[in-house]
């Protein structure tokens, strides 16, 4: 995993992948002990594949929500520095990618 970064709670891992067929970069985020659905099984994220009109961020895809694991893929035009920030009350993760 090139450039893997772990969150301070050690439950989130981010890493870059270069897409071989296209020129874009992929930032994959994997979270343990997380869920993207309610206890009743209803999704908390209804748009699982978002096409975006940002300068660098083009697409955001929820790729996994199974057995306490949640995964996202950020599709970007180019590989840029990023940082993870964990916030509390309510608990949430901020992925800050330089534009």
Contact map, one row per residue, 1 for C-alpha under 8 A:
111100000000001110000000000000000000000000000000000000000000000000000000000000000000000000000000000
111100000000001110000000000000000000000000000000000000000000000000000000000000000000000000000000000
111110000000001100000000000000000000000000000000000000000000000000000000000000000000000000000000000
111111000000111100000000000000000000000000000000000000000000000000000000000000000000000000000000000
001111100000111000000000000000000000000000000000000000000000000000000000000000000000000000000000000
000111111111110000000000000000000000000000000000000000000000000000000000000000000000000000000000000
000011111111100000000000000000000000000000000000000000000000000000000000000000000001110000000000000
000001111110000000000000000000000000000000000000000000000000000000000000000000000000010000000000000
000001111111000000000000000000000000000000000000000000000000000000000000000000000000000000000000000
000001111111100000000000000000000000000000000000000000000000000000000000000000000000000000000000000
000001111111100000000000000000111000000000000000000000000000000000000000000000000000000000000000000
000001101111110000000000000011110000000000000000000000000000000000000000000000000000000000000000000
000111100111111000000000000011100000000000000000000000000000000000000000000000000000000000000000000
000111000001111100000000001111000000000000000000000000000000000000000000000000000000000000000000000
111110000000111110000000001110000000000000000000000000000000000000000000000000000000000000000000000
111100000000011111000000111100000000000000000000000000000000000000000000000000100000000000000000000
110000000000001111100000111100000000000000000000000000000000000000000000000000000000000000000000000
000000000000000111110011110000000000000000000000000000000000000000000000000000000000000000000000000
000000000000000011111111110000000000000000000000000000000000000000000000000000000000000000000000000
000000000000000001111110000000000000000000000000000000000000000000000000000000000000000000000000000
000000000000000000111110000000000000000000000000000000000000000000000000000000000000000000000000000
000000000000000000111111000000000000000000000000000000000000000000000000000000000000000000000000000
000000000000000001111111100000000000000000000000000000000000000000000000000011000000000000000000000
000000000000000001100111110000000000000000000000000000000000000000000000001111000000000000000000000
000000000000000111100011111000000000000000000000000000000000000000000000001111100000000000000000000
000000000000000111100001111100000000000000000000000000000000000000000000111100100000000000000000000
000000000000011110000000111110000000000000000000000000000000000000000000111100000000000000000000000
000000000000011110000000011111000000000000000000000000000000000000000011110000000000000000000000000
000000000001111000000000001111100000000000000000000000000000000000000011100000000000000000000000000
000000000001110000000000000111110000000000000000000000000000000000001111000000000000000000000000000
000000000011100000000000000011111100000000000000000000000000000000001110000000000000000000000000000
000000000011000000000000000001111100000000000000000000000000000000011100000000000000000000000000000
000000000010000000000000000000111110000000000000000000000000000000011000000000000000000000000000000
000000000000000000000000000000111111000000000000000000000000000000011100000000000000000000000000000
000000000000000000000000000000001111110000000000000000000000000011011100000000000000000000000000000
000000000000000000000000000000000111110000111000000000000000000010000100000000000000000000000000000
000000000000000000000000000000000011111111111000000000000000000010000000000000000000000000000000000
000000000000000000000000000000000011111111110000000000000000000000000000000000000000000000000000000
000000000000000000000000000000000000111111000000000000000000000000000000000000000000000000000000000
000000000000000000000000000000000000111111000000000000000000000000000000000000000000000000000000000
000000000000000000000000000000000000111111100000000000000000000000000000000000000000000000000000000
000000000000000000000000000000000000111111110000000000000000000000000000000000000000000000000000000
000000000000000000000000000000000001110011111100000000000000000000000000000000000000000000000000000
000000000000000000000000000000000001110001111100000000000000000000000000000000000000000000000000000
000000000000000000000000000000000001100000111111000000000000000000000000000000000000000000000000000
000000000000000000000000000000000000000000111111000000000000000000000000000000000000000000000000000
000000000000000000000000000000000000000000001111110000000000000000000000000000000000000000000000000
000000000000000000000000000000000000000000001111110000000001111000000000000000000000000000000000000
000000000000000000000000000000000000000000000011111000000011110000000000000000000000000000000000000
000000000000000000000000000000000000000000000011111100000011100000000000000000000000000000000000000
000000000000000000000000000000000000000000000000111110000111000000000000000000000000000000000000000
000000000000000000000000000000000000000000000000011111001111000000000000000000000000000000000000000
000000000000000000000000000000000000000000000000001111101100000000000000000000000000000000000000000
000000000000000000000000000000000000000000000000000111111100000000000000000000000000000000000000000
000000000000000000000000000000000000000000000000000011111100000000000000000000000000000000000000001
000000000000000000000000000000000000000000000000000001111100000000000000000111000000000000000000001
000000000000000000000000000000000000000000000000000111111111000000000000011110000000000000000000000
000000000000000000000000000000000000000000000000001111111111000000000000011110000000000000000000000
000000000000000000000000000000000000000000000000111100001111100000000000011100000000000000000000000
000000000000000000000000000000000000000000000001111100001111110000000001111000000000000000000000000
000000000000000000000000000000000000000000000001110000000011111000000001110000000000000000000000000
000000000000000000000000000000000000000000000001100000000001111110000111100000000000000000000000000
000000000000000000000000000000000000000000000001000000000000111110000111100000000000000000000000000
000000000000000000000000000000000000000000000000000000000000011111001111000000000000000000000000000
000000000000000000000000000000000011100000000000000000000000011111111110000000000000000000000000000
000000000000000000000000000000000010000000000000000000000000000111111100000000000000000000000000000
000000000000000000000000000000000000000000000000000000000000000011111000000000000000000000000000000
000000000000000000000000000000011110000000000000000000000000000011111100000000000000000000000000000
000000000000000000000000000001111110000000000000000000000000000111111110000000000000000000000000000
000000000000000000000000000001110111000000000000000000000000011111011111000000000000000000000000000
000000000000000000000000000111100000000000000000000000000000011110001111100000000000000000000000000
000000000000000000000000000111000000000000000000000000000001111100000111110000000000000000000000000
000000000000000000000000011110000000000000000000000000000001111000000011111000000000000000000000000
000000000000000000000000011100000000000000000000000000001111100000000001111100000000000000000000000
000000000000000000000001111000000000000000000000000000001111000000000000111110000000000000000000000
000000000000000000000001111000000000000000000000000000011110000000000000011111100000000000000000000
000000000000000000000011100000000000000000000000000000011100000000000000001111100000000000000000000
000000000000000000000011100000000000000000000000000000010000000000000000000111110000000000000000000
000000000000000100000000110000000000000000000000000000000000000000000000000111111000000000000000000
000000000000000000000000000000000000000000000000000000000000000000000000000001111100000000000000111
000000000000000000000000000000000000000000000000000000000000000000000000000000111110000000000000110
000000000000000000000000000000000000000000000000000000000000000000000000000000011111000000000011110
000000000000000000000000000000000000000000000000000000000000000000000000000000001111100000000011100
000000100000000000000000000000000000000000000000000000000000000000000000000000000111110000001111000
000000100000000000000000000000000000000000000000000000000000000000000000000000000011111000001111000
000000110000000000000000000000000000000000000000000000000000000000000000000000000001111100111100000
000000000000000000000000000000000000000000000000000000000000000000000000000000000000111111111100000
000000000000000000000000000000000000000000000000000000000000000000000000000000000000011111110000000
000000000000000000000000000000000000000000000000000000000000000000000000000000000000001111100000000
000000000000000000000000000000000000000000000000000000000000000000000000000000000000001111110000000
000000000000000000000000000000000000000000000000000000000000000000000000000000000000011111111000000
000000000000000000000000000000000000000000000000000000000000000000000000000000000000011101111100000
000000000000000000000000000000000000000000000000000000000000000000000000000000000001111000111110000
000000000000000000000000000000000000000000000000000000000000000000000000000000000001111000011111000
000000000000000000000000000000000000000000000000000000000000000000000000000000000111100000001111100
000000000000000000000000000000000000000000000000000000000000000000000000000000000111100000000111110
000000000000000000000000000000000000000000000000000000000000000000000000000000011110000000000011111
000000000000000000000000000000000000000000000000000000000000000000000000000000011100000000000001111
000000000000000000000000000000000000000000000000000000110000000000000000000000010000000000000000111
